[in-house]
Amino acid sequence: MAAAEEPAKRRTGSSRATGRRPAGEPRHRPSKGPAWAMRTAAERLTELLGRAPDSVSALKPTNDGWEADIEVLELERVPDTTSVMATYRVSLDKEGDLVAYERTRRYTRGQIDRRG
C-alpha cells in the first residue's frame, strides 16, 4: 500500500485533536498580541489628536499592558521633507484602554537621527 493510500493515523492524548482540554487543565484565553496593541495604540491616539498616525516606530510589553511610540504628521509643508513630525509615547492597559500619552519629540520629516 502506498503512503498516500495509508489511512490517516489518529493522534491520541492531544486536546487539539478533539478540541477538548484534559480535566483540571486551565482554560487558555488567547492573549492580545503585538499587532492588536499597535492598532489599538494608533486608534486611541487618533481619537485624541484627530490626526491619523504615520507609523508605529516602537512597541514593547509592560507589566501593565503595552507602550508604543507613534509618529504623527503635525504640520504639512512643501517640500514634504520640511513637514513637522512628532513622536508620541502611548501607554495602554491590558484591555487596550489609554492610560497615558505624551509628545516626546518634534522634528522635520527629512531629519535623520544621529547616534553617537
Secondary structure in CASP SS format (residue, H / E / C, confidence):
PFRMAT SS
TARGET T0000
AUTHOR 0000-0000-0000
METHOD secondary structure of the structure
MODEL  1
M C 1.00
A C 1.00
A H 1.00
A H 1.00
E H 1.00
E C 1.00
P C 1.00
A C 1.00
K C 1.00
R C 1.00
R C 1.00
T C 1.00
G C 1.00
S C 1.00
S H 1.00
R H 1.00
A H 1.00
T H 1.00
G C 1.00
R C 1.00
R C 1.00
P C 1.00
A C 1.00
G C 1.00
E C 1.00
P C 1.00
R C 1.00
H C 1.00
R C 1.00
P C 1.00
S C 1.00
K C 1.00
G C 1.00
P H 1.00
A H 1.00
W H 1.00
A H 1.00
M H 1.00
R H 1.00
T H 1.00
A H 1.00
A H 1.00
E H 1.00
R H 1.00
L H 1.00
T H 1.00
E H 1.00
L H 1.00
L H 1.00
G C 1.00
R C 1.00
A C 1.00
P E 1.00
D E 1.00
S E 1.00
V E 1.00
S E 1.00
A E 1.00
L E 1.00
K E 1.00
P E 1.00
T C 1.00
N C 1.00
D C 1.00
G E 1.00
W E 1.00
E E 1.00
A E 1.00
D E 1.00
I E 1.00
E E 1.00
V E 1.00
L E 1.00
E E 1.00
L E 1.00
E C 1.00
R C 1.00
V C 1.00
P C 1.00
D H 1.00
T H 1.00
T H 1.00
S C 1.00
V E 1.00
M E 1.00
A E 1.00
T E 1.00
Y E 1.00
R E 1.00
V E 1.00
S E 1.00
L E 1.00
D E 1.00
K C 1.00
E C 1.00
G C 1.00
D C 1.00
L E 1.00
V E 1.00
A E 1.00
Y E 1.00
E E 1.00
R E 1.00
T E 1.00
R E 1.00
R E 1.00
Y E 1.00
T E 1.00
R C 1.00
G C 1.00
Q C 1.00
I C 1.00
D C 1.00
R C 1.00
R C 1.00
G C 1.00
END
